[in-house]
Amino acid sequence: MDLFTAMQTSSSALTAERTRMNLVSSNLANANTTRTPEGGPYKRKDAVFTATPLKQQGGFDASLDRANSMVQQVEVSRIVEDKSPPRLQYDPTNPDANAQGYVAMPNVNVVEEMADMINATRAYEANVTAAQAAKNMALKTLEIGR
C-alpha cells in the first residue's frame, strides 16, 4: 500500500460523511415543512453508503496495485426518501389541515436526526485523524533522507 492510499480512502469517507451531514441538516430544517413542490409534507432523506474498490492511481510496483485492490473506499450510492407515513397533528386552524382538522407533518424525528448528526460528526473526526496520521507518516518518510 502506498502512502497516499490511506489519504484517498479517508478522503472518500469525508465526502460521504459530508453528504450525510447535509441530508441531516436538510431534514432538520424541514421538520415542520407541510408543503413541497411534489405536494404534501417534506419526506426525510438518508444516504446509502457502499464500499467500493479503491480506484487505481497507477503505481510503479505491481505488488502495490494488488494490495490496493483489497482496500475499500466509501461512496454514496444513492439518496433515498424515508417511506414511513407522515405524522398527523391536530391543528384545525392550519391552512393545510384536512376536513378532520389534522395536518400531515414530515416524517422527521428531531431526536433521531440529532443522533445521526453526532454519529456523522464522530465519523468525520475519525477520518480526519486517519488522514492526519497518513500525512504524518509521509512526512516522517521524507525525513529519512536527511
Sine and cosine of phi, psi and omega as CSV:
sin_phi,cos_phi,sin_psi,cos_psi,sin_omega,cos_omega
0.00,0.00,0.78,-0.63,0.00,-1.00
-0.99,0.17,0.09,-1.00,-0.10,-1.00
-0.94,0.34,-0.40,0.92,-0.09,-1.00
-1.00,-0.08,-0.12,0.99,0.00,-1.00
-0.89,0.45,-0.69,0.72,0.01,-1.00
-0.89,0.46,-0.64,0.77,0.03,-1.00
-0.91,0.42,-0.65,0.76,-0.01,-1.00
-0.91,0.41,-0.65,0.76,0.02,-1.00
-0.91,0.41,-0.71,0.70,0.03,-1.00
-0.89,0.45,-0.60,0.80,0.02,-1.00
-0.88,0.47,-0.65,0.76,0.03,-1.00
-0.91,0.42,-0.61,0.80,0.03,-1.00
-0.93,0.36,-0.61,0.79,0.03,-1.00
-0.89,0.46,-0.66,0.75,0.03,-1.00
-0.90,0.44,-0.69,0.72,0.00,-1.00
-0.90,0.43,-0.69,0.72,-0.01,-1.00
-0.93,0.37,-0.55,0.84,0.07,-1.00
-0.90,0.44,-0.65,0.76,0.06,-1.00
-0.89,0.46,-0.69,0.72,0.01,-1.00
-0.88,0.47,-0.66,0.75,0.01,-1.00
-0.91,0.41,-0.62,0.79,0.05,-1.00
-0.89,0.46,-0.64,0.77,0.03,-1.00
-0.92,0.38,-0.65,0.76,0.05,-1.00
-0.87,0.49,-0.70,0.72,0.02,-1.00
-0.87,0.49,-0.68,0.74,0.03,-1.00
-0.89,0.45,-0.68,0.73,0.02,-1.00
-0.88,0.47,-0.70,0.71,0.00,-1.00
-0.92,0.39,-0.65,0.76,-0.01,-1.00
-0.90,0.43,-0.49,0.87,-0.06,-1.00
-0.96,-0.26,0.35,0.94,-0.05,-1.00
-0.88,0.47,-0.33,0.94,0.00,-1.00
-0.85,-0.53,0.28,0.96,-0.03,-1.00
-0.99,0.14,0.90,-0.44,-0.05,-1.00
-0.99,-0.17,-0.14,0.99,0.00,-1.00
-0.77,-0.64,0.75,-0.66,0.07,-1.00
-0.77,-0.64,0.28,-0.96,0.05,-1.00
-0.85,0.52,-0.49,0.87,0.02,-1.00
-0.98,0.21,-0.24,0.97,-0.06,-1.00
0.99,-0.11,0.60,-0.80,0.00,-1.00
0.99,0.14,-0.08,-1.00,-0.05,-1.00
-0.97,0.25,0.29,-0.96,0.08,-1.00
-0.86,0.51,0.58,-0.81,0.04,-1.00
-0.92,-0.40,0.77,-0.64,-0.01,-1.00
-0.83,0.55,0.63,-0.78,0.01,-1.00
-0.87,-0.49,0.51,-0.86,-0.01,-1.00
-0.60,-0.80,0.50,-0.86,0.01,-1.00
-1.00,-0.04,0.61,-0.80,0.09,-1.00
-0.95,-0.30,0.89,-0.46,0.00,-1.00
-1.00,-0.02,0.59,-0.81,0.03,-1.00
-0.73,-0.68,0.72,-0.70,0.10,-1.00
-0.99,0.13,0.80,-0.60,0.00,-1.00
-0.77,-0.63,0.46,-0.89,0.04,-1.00
-0.87,0.49,0.58,-0.82,0.03,-1.00
-0.88,0.47,0.73,-0.69,0.03,-1.00
-0.93,0.36,0.78,-0.63,-0.06,-1.00
-0.94,0.33,0.70,-0.71,0.01,-1.00
-0.99,-0.13,-0.18,0.98,-0.03,-1.00
0.98,0.18,0.98,-0.19,-0.06,-1.00
-0.92,-0.38,-0.08,-1.00,-0.02,-1.00
-1.00,0.07,-0.42,0.91,-0.15,-0.99
-0.87,-0.50,0.81,-0.59,-0.01,-1.00
-0.90,0.44,-0.51,0.86,0.01,-1.00
-0.92,0.40,-0.53,0.85,0.07,-1.00
-0.91,0.40,-0.63,0.77,0.01,-1.00
-0.89,0.45,-0.62,0.78,0.04,-1.00
-0.91,0.41,-0.67,0.74,0.02,-1.00
-0.91,0.42,-0.66,0.75,-0.01,-1.00
-0.92,0.40,-0.46,0.89,-0.02,-1.00
-0.92,0.38,-0.32,0.95,0.03,-1.00
-1.00,0.06,-0.26,0.97,-0.02,-1.00
-0.99,0.17,0.70,-0.72,-0.01,-1.00
-0.94,-0.35,0.66,-0.75,0.15,-0.99
-0.94,-0.33,0.17,-0.99,-0.02,-1.00
-0.93,-0.36,0.61,-0.79,0.07,-1.00
-0.69,-0.72,0.48,-0.88,0.14,-0.99
-0.99,0.10,0.95,-0.32,-0.06,-1.00
-0.98,0.21,-0.55,0.83,0.05,-1.00
-0.23,-0.97,0.26,-0.97,0.09,-1.00
-0.90,-0.43,0.81,-0.59,-0.08,-1.00
-0.91,-0.42,0.48,-0.87,0.10,-0.99
-1.00,-0.03,0.66,-0.75,0.06,-1.00
-0.92,0.40,0.78,-0.63,-0.07,-1.00
-1.00,0.02,0.01,1.00,-0.02,-1.00
-0.92,0.39,0.50,-0.86,-0.08,-1.00
-0.94,0.35,0.37,-0.93,0.05,-1.00
-0.92,0.39,0.40,-0.92,0.04,-1.00
-0.99,0.11,0.75,-0.66,0.02,-1.00
-0.99,-0.10,0.79,-0.61,-0.02,-1.00
-0.82,-0.57,0.74,-0.67,-0.02,-1.00
-0.98,0.21,0.89,-0.46,0.04,-1.00
-0.35,-0.94,0.99,0.15,-0.08,-1.00
-0.90,0.43,-0.29,0.96,0.01,-1.00
-0.99,0.12,-0.21,0.98,-0.02,-1.00
-0.96,0.29,0.71,-0.71,0.01,-1.00
-0.90,0.43,-0.30,0.95,0.02,-1.00
-1.00,-0.05,0.09,1.00,-0.03,-1.00
-0.94,0.34,0.56,-0.83,0.05,-1.00
-0.99,0.14,-0.10,-0.99,-0.07,-1.00
-0.88,0.47,-0.46,0.89,0.01,-1.00
-1.00,0.05,-0.07,1.00,0.03,-1.00
1.00,-0.06,0.16,0.99,-0.01,-1.00
-0.99,-0.13,0.64,-0.77,0.03,-1.00
-0.94,-0.33,0.75,-0.66,0.08,-1.00
-0.98,0.20,0.90,-0.43,-0.02,-1.00
-0.97,-0.23,0.38,-0.92,0.00,-1.00
-0.85,0.53,0.46,-0.89,0.01,-1.00
-1.00,0.07,0.63,0.78,-0.02,-1.00
-0.99,-0.16,0.83,-0.55,0.09,-1.00
-0.98,-0.19,0.93,-0.36,-0.10,-1.00
-0.87,0.49,-0.63,0.78,0.01,-1.00
-0.90,0.44,-0.68,0.73,0.03,-1.00
-0.90,0.44,-0.65,0.76,0.01,-1.00
-0.91,0.42,-0.63,0.78,0.03,-1.00
-0.91,0.42,-0.63,0.78,0.06,-1.00
-0.91,0.42,-0.65,0.76,0.06,-1.00
-0.89,0.45,-0.61,0.79,0.01,-1.00
-0.91,0.41,-0.68,0.74,0.03,-1.00
-0.90,0.44,-0.67,0.74,0.02,-1.00
-0.88,0.48,-0.71,0.70,0.01,-1.00
-0.91,0.43,-0.63,0.77,0.02,-1.00
-0.90,0.45,-0.70,0.72,0.00,-1.00
-0.91,0.41,-0.66,0.75,0.03,-1.00
-0.91,0.43,-0.64,0.77,0.03,-1.00
-0.89,0.46,-0.73,0.68,0.01,-1.00
-0.87,0.49,-0.66,0.75,0.00,-1.00
-0.89,0.45,-0.64,0.77,0.00,-1.00
-0.96,0.27,-0.51,0.86,0.12,-0.99
-0.90,0.44,-0.69,0.73,0.03,-1.00
-0.88,0.47,-0.66,0.75,0.03,-1.00
-0.90,0.43,-0.65,0.76,0.02,-1.00
-0.92,0.40,-0.62,0.78,0.05,-1.00
-0.91,0.41,-0.63,0.78,0.03,-1.00
-0.90,0.44,-0.66,0.75,0.03,-1.00
-0.90,0.45,-0.66,0.75,0.03,-1.00
-0.89,0.45,-0.69,0.72,0.02,-1.00
-0.89,0.46,-0.61,0.79,0.05,-1.00
-0.90,0.44,-0.66,0.75,0.01,-1.00
-0.90,0.43,-0.65,0.76,0.02,-1.00
-0.91,0.41,-0.65,0.76,0.04,-1.00
-0.90,0.43,-0.59,0.81,0.04,-1.00
-0.90,0.44,-0.64,0.77,0.03,-1.00
-0.91,0.41,-0.48,0.88,0.00,-1.00
-0.96,0.30,-0.29,0.96,0.00,-1.00
-0.87,0.50,-0.58,0.81,-0.05,-1.00
-0.96,0.26,-0.09,1.00,-0.03,-1.00
-0.98,0.21,0.00,0.00,0.00,0.00
